């Protein structure tokens, strides 16, 4: 199977779908890792849960600052549906972190800092 596929607008492109639109991030967190204090050692060896900067920003704007999804979407420069997907993913990951006793790492994603 060929690595590249043909798109009538752009010629040869690699990878499926449209490239991700950069999100505007208002605050890059100074703390990027949360580790639970566990009495048993077995949970300490589990893989950490990774949350992206855009998921963190959606969570911060909606749950911490109390903005609506439309206001958060305007600030991040994306659609309301994209903000909803980021928020849903972030909430699921944080719930899994709490229930499973795993650490949380905030990293990665396609973003630009607001000036």
QUICOR-V554834 format. One record per pair of residues at least 4 apart in sequence whose ideal C-beta (glycine too) atoms are under 6 Angstrom apart, sorted by the first residue. I is the first residue (numbers start at 1). GAP is how many residues later the second one is. D is the distance in Angstrom with one decimal. If there is no record, write none. Layout:
i->I gap->GAP d->D
i->I gap->GAP d->D
This chain:
i->4 gap->8 d->4.6
i->4 gap->10 d->5.2
i->7 gap->6 d->4.9
i->20 gap->90 d->4.7
i->22 gap->88 d->5.2
i->22 gap->90 d->5.0
i->23 gap->31 d->4.3
i->23 gap->53 d->4.9
i->23 gap->55 d->5.6
i->23 gap->88 d->4.9
i->24 gap->52 d->5.2
i->24 gap->53 d->4.4
i->24 gap->88 d->5.7
i->24 gap->90 d->5.0
i->25 gap->28 d->5.3
i->25 gap->32 d->4.8
i->25 gap->86 d->4.4
i->25 gap->88 d->5.6
i->26 gap->88 d->4.9
i->29 gap->77 d->5.5
i->32 gap->74 d->4.5
i->33 gap->72 d->5.3
i->34 gap->70 d->4.4
i->35 gap->68 d->4.4
i->36 gap->65 d->5.1
i->38 gap->5 d->5.1
i->38 gap->6 d->6.0
i->38 gap->63 d->5.6
i->43 gap->58 d->4.3
i->46 gap->56 d->4.9
i->48 gap->54 d->6.0
i->48 gap->55 d->4.2
i->48 gap->57 d->4.8
i->49 gap->44 d->5.0
i->49 gap->47 d->5.9
i->49 gap->48 d->4.9
i->49 gap->53 d->5.3
i->49 gap->55 d->5.3
i->50 gap->55 d->5.0
i->51 gap->4 d->4.9
i->51 gap->5 d->5.8
i->51 gap->39 d->5.8
i->51 gap->42 d->5.2
i->51 gap->55 d->5.3
i->52 gap->56 d->5.1
i->52 gap->57 d->3.4
i->53 gap->56 d->4.4
i->53 gap->58 d->4.9
i->54 gap->32 d->5.2
i->54 gap->55 d->4.7
i->54 gap->57 d->5.8
i->55 gap->31 d->4.8
i->55 gap->34 d->5.5
i->55 gap->35 d->3.8
i->56 gap->50 d->5.3
i->58 gap->25 d->5.2
i->58 gap->28 d->3.9
i->58 gap->29 d->4.4
i->59 gap->4 d->5.4
i->59 gap->31 d->4.4
i->60 gap->4 d->4.8
i->61 gap->4 d->5.2
i->61 gap->6 d->4.9
i->61 gap->11 d->4.0
i->62 gap->5 d->5.8
i->62 gap->10 d->5.4
i->62 gap->25 d->5.8
i->67 gap->4 d->4.1
i->67 gap->5 d->4.8
i->69 gap->11 d->4.9
i->69 gap->14 d->5.2
i->69 gap->15 d->5.9
i->70 gap->10 d->5.4
i->72 gap->11 d->5.0
i->73 gap->5 d->5.7
i->73 gap->6 d->5.9
i->73 gap->7 d->4.5
i->73 gap->10 d->4.5
i->78 gap->4 d->4.1
i->96 gap->4 d->5.6
i->97 gap->5 d->5.3
i->97 gap->7 d->4.7
